[in-house]
Amino acid sequence: MTPRHTTVAAGFWRELAYEVRRHAGDERLPLPLRTRLRDMAQRALDRSARLTPPLQPYPRRRVRHAIDTVPAVMDGVLVVVAVRRSTDSIGAALAFLRKSGWQLVEMREPDAAALAGARFVVTDALDVQRAAAEAGRPSLAVNLDDAFRAYPIHPDGVCALRHAIDLDTGRVVPIGERLTEGYYRNLRNIGFRPLRESEILDAAREMHAGVTGAWQEREVQRRFRARLLAAAPALVPRVPTVAEWGPDEGFIGDGRLAAFQAEGAV
């Protein structure tokens, strides 16, 4: 198998694991079925890990520098919407953005030209969030799973995480607890519940305020960023996700966790 095919295969098994784990968090399903789905997700994740090339830490500082060198779209009203999984809960947010004067263009796989012409991007996919940042464009990224992987580099970027559910107890895991080694050790027993439509709408309102110049970062958002940075050193040697996607020489990003989640995170 060529390196490219290996990377594609690893991505397939990783995405399969995330999707199966999402269903494992559905409390409407019988417990035995949820347990089988959880085991299936772990096997897919293990297979992805075996196929994944050695870790190369994500160069957050380089991307931040690239953002500084890309001309801003000052008067643009184009918003690229690349939503793959959140179609049932994104409607109210998109309606709000249209009512606010944004022209939405929906595409599953936006190319570089589309990203370059957008004022910002709405997505639920990490690869699109990263491509937008590397094109110098902010994004509203919703229904992502991991705070380190999802934290926005762009100053106008906003992220909002799916709710993590302890499958053994049904407990919703607080955002702050998701920055601990114990949480990562227990990922086998974690499922994810999508954000509610009202939560994504809240994040969209915040994004709109930010890109139109009316947003001010809240203290709870600054504190969450500081907590993320403080948690990383102990996690990097033990958690591959954090080693790959965590801070780059003390820099995690200039964006923010959505305010509605940051309120309960610190």
BAFIFI-529657 format. One line per 10 residues: number of its first residue (from 0); for each residue x, y, z of N, C-alpha, C. Coordinates in steps of 0.05 Angstrom, whole numbers. Atoms other than C-alpha are relative to their C-alpha. Example, Ala and Ser with C-alpha at 12.3 -4.5 7.8 and 13.67 -1.06 7.14 Angstrom:
% BAFIFI-529657
0) 18 -24 0 246 -90 156 18 24 0; -16 -24 -1 273 -21 143 -15 22 14 .
% end
This chain:
% BAFIFI-529657
0) 17 -24 0 0 0 0 18 25 0; -16 -24 2 28 68 -20 -6 18 24; 5 -19 -23 36 124 33 -26 14 -3; 25 -15 4 -22 161 2 -24 -18 6; 22 18 -6 -67 100 4 -2 -7 29; 0 5 -29 -46 86 75 -13 23 15; 12 -24 -13 -65 157 95 -30 0 -4; 29 0 6 -133 151 61 -14 -22 16; 12 22 -15 -146 84 94 -2 7 29; 1 -9 -28 -128 112 162 -23 19 5 .
10) 22 -19 -3 -176 169 151 -27 -13 -1; 26 14 2 -232 122 130 -7 -14 27; 5 14 -26 -225 80 194 -5 19 23; 4 -20 -21 -220 142 237 -28 12 -2; 27 -12 4 -283 173 207 -22 -21 7; 19 21 -7 -319 106 214 -2 -2 30; 0 1 -29 -299 104 287 -16 22 12; 15 -23 -10 -326 174 299 -30 -3 -5; 29 3 6 -392 158 264 -13 -22 17; 12 22 -16 -403 92 300 -2 9 29 .
20) 1 -10 -28 -385 125 367 -23 19 4; 23 -18 -3 -437 178 353 -26 -15 5; 24 16 -5 -491 125 349 2 -15 27; -2 13 -27 -463 91 411 -8 18 22; 9 -19 -21 -481 154 449 -30 5 0; 29 -4 2 -554 149 429 -14 -16 22; 12 14 -23 -590 132 494 -26 -14 -7; 24 14 8 -651 109 455 5 -28 -9; -7 27 8 -614 47 433 4 -18 24; -5 18 -23 -611 -15 478 29 0 8 .
30) -27 0 -11 -550 -19 522 18 -21 -14; -18 20 13 -523 -85 491 8 10 -28; -7 -10 27 -526 -53 421 20 23 2; -19 -22 -4 -491 10 447 28 -10 7; -26 12 -8 -437 -34 478 14 -11 -25; -12 11 24 -426 -70 412 11 22 -19; -9 -22 17 -422 -4 374 25 13 12; -24 -12 -13 -372 23 425 24 -17 -6; -23 17 5 -328 -38 415 8 2 -30; -6 -2 28 -334 -32 339 15 26 -6 .
40) -13 -25 4 -314 41 343 29 -1 9; -27 2 -10 -253 24 384 18 -16 -19; -16 16 19 -231 -30 335 7 17 -25; -5 -17 23 -238 20 278 21 21 6; -20 -20 -9 -198 72 317 27 -13 2; -26 14 -2 -144 21 332 12 -6 -27; -10 6 27 -139 2 259 10 26 -13; -9 -26 11 -134 76 240 27 7 12; -25 -7 -14 -78 85 291 23 -16 -12; -21 17 11 -39 27 261 9 10 -28 .
50) -6 -10 27 -43 59 192 9 28 -1; -7 -28 0 -29 130 213 30 4 1; -30 -5 0 41 156 196 9 12 26; -10 -12 -25 86 181 253 -10 29 2; 12 -26 -5 60 244 285 19 23 -9; -13 -25 6 80 311 257 -17 22 12; 16 -20 -13 56 366 304 -10 21 -19; 13 -20 18 8 414 270 13 27 4; -15 -25 -2 46 479 255 -18 25 4; 19 -21 -5 -1 528 287 12 28 -4 .
60) -13 -27 4 49 586 287 3 6 -30; -3 -5 29 63 577 213 -26 8 -13; 26 -7 11 -11 578 197 -8 28 9; 7 -27 -10 -20 640 241 15 21 -17; -16 -18 17 36 674 201 -13 2 -27; 13 0 27 2 654 136 -25 17 0; 24 -16 -2 -63 685 160 6 30 -2; -7 -28 0 -28 751 171 8 10 -28; -10 -9 26 -2 752 99 -22 -2 -22; 21 2 20 -69 738 64 -18 24 2 .
70) 18 -23 0 -111 798 43 -28 -7 11; 27 4 -10 -177 804 80 -21 5 -21; 23 -6 17 -244 802 44 -17 20 15; 11 -21 -17 -266 868 72 -30 3 -4; 29 -6 5 -334 878 38 -15 -25 -10; 13 24 10 -350 806 20 -23 -9 17; 24 11 -15 -417 775 39 -3 -30 -5; 2 28 6 -402 705 14 9 -17 24; -6 19 -21 -403 649 66 -1 -28 -12; 0 27 10 -382 579 46 -10 -18 23 .
80) 11 19 -19 -423 525 82 8 -28 -8; -9 27 6 -389 457 83 -8 -18 24; 11 16 -22 -433 416 130 -6 -28 -10; 2 28 9 -430 340 125 -18 -16 18; 15 17 -19 -464 313 188 -22 15 15; 18 -16 -18 -502 370 222 -24 11 -14; 21 -11 17 -556 379 170 -27 3 16; 25 -1 -15 -612 367 221 -1 23 20; -1 -20 -22 -588 420 270 12 27 -9; -13 -24 10 -557 474 226 -19 21 -11 .
90) 19 -16 15 -621 502 196 -4 28 12; 5 -26 -12 -635 558 246 24 18 -2; -24 -16 2 -563 582 244 2 11 -29; -3 -10 27 -563 586 168 -22 20 -7; 21 -19 4 -630 621 168 7 27 12; -9 -25 -12 -602 673 216 21 14 -17; -21 -12 16 -541 684 173 -12 13 -26; 13 -12 24 -584 694 110 -15 25 7; 15 -24 -8 -629 743 147 19 23 6; -19 -21 -7 -567 780 169 15 11 -24 .
100) -11 -11 24 -547 792 97 22 -16 -13; -22 17 11 -497 736 84 -11 -16 -24; 6 17 23 -498 700 17 13 -28 4; -11 27 -7 -490 625 32 2 -17 -25; -5 19 21 -460 577 -17 8 -27 13; -5 26 -12 -464 504 3 15 -18 -18; -16 19 15 -411 455 -19 13 -19 19; -11 20 -18 -387 391 12 31 1 2; -29 -1 1 -314 398 -10 9 26 -13; -8 -26 11 -296 472 -19 29 -1 -9 .
110) -27 -1 9 -235 484 -61 14 26 9; -15 -23 -9 -181 536 -51 -12 26 -9; 12 -25 11 -215 587 -96 -24 8 15; 24 -6 -16 -280 582 -58 6 11 27; -8 -10 -27 -246 590 9 12 28 -2; -13 -26 2 -205 649 -15 -20 22 -4; 20 -20 5 -268 685 -37 -21 4 22; 20 -1 -21 -307 673 27 8 20 22; -5 -17 -23 -314 722 84 5 -18 24; -5 21 -20 -319 661 130 -13 -26 -9 .
120) 9 27 6 -335 587 130 -16 -11 23; 15 15 -20 -387 546 167 4 -30 -6; -6 28 6 -368 473 175 -3 -17 25; -2 19 -22 -371 411 218 22 -20 -5; -22 18 8 -308 381 188 27 13 6; -26 -11 -8 -238 390 216 18 7 -24; -17 -6 22 -205 386 148 -7 26 -14; 9 -25 12 -247 444 122 7 23 18; -8 -22 -18 -234 485 185 30 6 -4; -28 -5 3 -159 476 175 6 12 -27 .
130) -5 -12 27 -162 491 100 -8 29 0; 9 -27 -2 -201 554 116 22 18 13; -21 -15 -14 -148 577 166 25 4 -18; -23 -2 17 -92 562 117 -4 18 -24; 7 -20 21 -129 604 65 -4 28 11; 3 -26 -12 -132 661 115 -28 7 7; 29 -6 -5 -207 655 128 -9 -13 27; 11 11 -25 -242 646 195 -22 -20 -5; 21 20 3 -291 591 207 -16 -2 26; 16 10 -22 -349 572 252 -1 -30 -3 .
140) -2 29 2 -335 499 265 -16 -12 23; 18 11 -20 -390 461 301 0 -31 0; 2 29 -3 -401 390 327 27 -14 -4; -26 13 -1 -327 375 332 3 -14 27; -1 17 -24 -302 327 386 21 7 20; -24 -3 -17 -235 348 414 8 30 1; -6 -29 -3 -218 417 442 27 7 -12; -27 -7 11 -144 414 422 -1 -1 -31; 1 2 29 -158 390 351 -16 23 -12; 20 -19 11 -215 440 342 7 30 5 .
150) -3 -28 -8 -186 503 373 8 18 -23; -4 -17 25 -188 559 320 26 16 2; -24 -17 2 -123 592 298 -7 28 -7; 7 -27 10 -156 650 262 -13 17 22; 11 -16 -22 -173 709 308 -30 2 0; 29 -1 1 -245 709 284 -13 -27 1; 11 27 1 -253 634 289 -15 -7 26; 16 10 -23 -305 601 334 -3 -31 -3; 6 29 0 -312 527 352 -19 -7 22; 19 10 -20 -365 489 389 0 -31 -2 .
160) -4 29 -1 -357 416 411 -26 -15 5; 22 17 -7 -407 360 411 1 -7 30; 1 8 -28 -429 338 480 11 -28 3; -12 26 -5 -388 280 507 -17 -14 22; 17 16 -18 -429 225 542 15 -24 10; -12 25 -12 -401 173 590 -21 -22 -5; 19 21 8 -434 111 561 -7 -19 23; 6 18 -23 -430 73 627 -20 13 18; 18 -13 -19 -468 125 667 -21 19 -13; 18 -19 13 -503 170 616 6 29 7 .
170) -7 -27 -9 -468 230 647 12 16 -22; -13 -18 19 -452 290 604 26 9 12; -27 -7 -10 -377 302 612 4 30 -3; -4 -29 2 -363 376 628 24 6 -18; -22 -7 19 -318 412 578 27 0 14; -25 -2 -15 -265 425 631 12 -28 5; -10 28 -5 -260 350 647 11 -12 -25; -10 11 26 -246 337 573 28 9 -6; -28 -8 3 -178 368 583 18 -15 19; -15 16 -19 -154 314 631 9 -27 -12 .
180) -10 26 10 -114 250 621 -21 -21 5; 21 20 -6 -170 211 655 -21 -1 -22; 20 -1 21 -219 233 601 11 -15 -25; -11 13 23 -172 211 545 3 -30 4; -2 29 -6 -160 144 579 -27 -14 -2; 27 12 -1 -235 133 582 -15 4 -27; 13 -5 26 -249 150 508 -15 -24 -10; 15 24 9 -270 78 496 -28 0 9; 27 -1 -12 -330 92 540 -14 27 -5; 12 -26 6 -347 160 510 -14 0 -27 .
190) 15 -4 25 -401 174 459 -4 30 -3; 4 -28 5 -420 241 429 -28 6 -9; 27 -9 7 -486 277 424 2 27 -14; -3 -25 15 -494 331 371 -11 24 16; 10 -24 -12 -505 403 392 -29 4 -8; 27 -6 7 -576 427 395 -1 23 -20; 3 -21 20 -602 473 341 3 28 12; -2 -26 -13 -607 530 391 29 7 7; -28 -5 -7 -534 521 411 16 9 -25; -13 -8 25 -510 524 339 -8 29 -8 .
200) 9 -27 5 -553 586 330 15 20 17; -16 -18 -18 -519 618 390 28 5 -11; -27 -3 11 -451 604 359 0 16 -25; 1 -15 25 -473 632 292 -4 30 6; 3 -28 -7 -496 696 325 27 12 10; -26 -10 -9 -428 702 359 19 4 -24; -17 -2 23 -393 689 293 -7 26 -16; 9 -24 15 -434 743 258 10 25 14; -9 -24 -15 -418 793 313 30 4 -3; -29 -2 2 -344 776 309 9 11 -27 .
210) -10 -8 26 -335 784 234 -11 28 -8; 9 -27 6 -376 849 233 10 20 19; -14 -19 -17 -334 880 287 -14 6 26; 15 -6 -24 -385 878 344 6 -19 23; -5 20 -20 -355 821 383 23 8 18; -22 -3 -20 -313 825 446 4 -26 15; -6 25 -14 -279 765 476 -8 2 29; 9 0 -28 -309 746 543 23 -12 17; -20 10 -19 -268 732 604 1 -30 2; 1 29 -1 -292 660 606 14 -13 -24 .
220) -14 10 23 -265 650 536 30 2 2; -29 -3 -5 -197 677 554 10 -20 21; -7 19 -20 -196 633 615 1 -29 -11; -1 27 11 -213 571 575 25 -4 -17; -24 2 16 -156 585 526 24 -4 19; -22 3 -19 -109 592 586 -1 -28 12; 2 27 -11 -135 527 615 8 -21 -20; -8 19 21 -125 491 549 31 0 -2; -29 -1 1 -53 515 547 13 -12 25; -11 11 -25 -41 497 620 -2 -30 1 .
230) 4 29 -2 -68 426 610 19 -15 -19; -15 13 22 -25 411 548 26 -14 9; -26 13 -6 45 398 578 -2 -28 12; 2 26 -12 22 340 620 -12 -21 -19; 14 18 19 -19 310 563 17 -8 -24; -15 5 25 30 315 505 16 -26 1; -15 25 1 74 256 527 -18 -25 1; 17 23 -4 14 211 539 -23 -2 -20; 24 0 17 -40 231 489 8 9 -28; -8 -7 27 -24 228 415 -16 23 -13 .
240) 17 -22 11 -82 275 397 11 27 8; -11 -26 -10 -53 330 441 28 5 -11; -27 -3 10 18 316 418 -1 11 -29; 2 -8 28 -5 326 346 -14 27 -4; 17 -24 5 -56 382 353 0 21 22; -1 -19 -22 -38 417 417 16 25 -6; -14 -26 4 1 482 428 26 -4 -15; -25 -1 15 58 500 382 17 21 14; -17 -18 -15 111 530 428 -17 21 16; 17 -17 -17 57 557 474 -23 15 -14 .
250) 21 -13 15 10 580 419 -21 -21 -9; 21 18 8 -57 545 410 -19 12 -21; 17 -13 19 -95 597 370 -11 26 11; 11 -26 -7 -126 666 370 -30 1 1; 29 1 0 -198 643 363 -11 -6 27; 13 4 -26 -246 621 417 -19 -23 -1; 22 19 -4 -291 567 443 -26 17 2; 26 -15 -1 -364 589 433 -7 7 28; 5 -11 -27 -387 631 491 -19 -18 16; 19 16 -15 -445 585 509 13 -24 13 .
260) -14 22 -12 -396 529 522 22 9 19; -21 -11 -18 -341 571 553 -12 7 27; 13 -7 -25 -391 593 606 1 -23 20; 1 23 -18 -393 523 634 26 -15 2; -25 15 3 -320 504 621 20 8 21; -20 -9 -19 -283 544 674 -13 8 26 .
% end
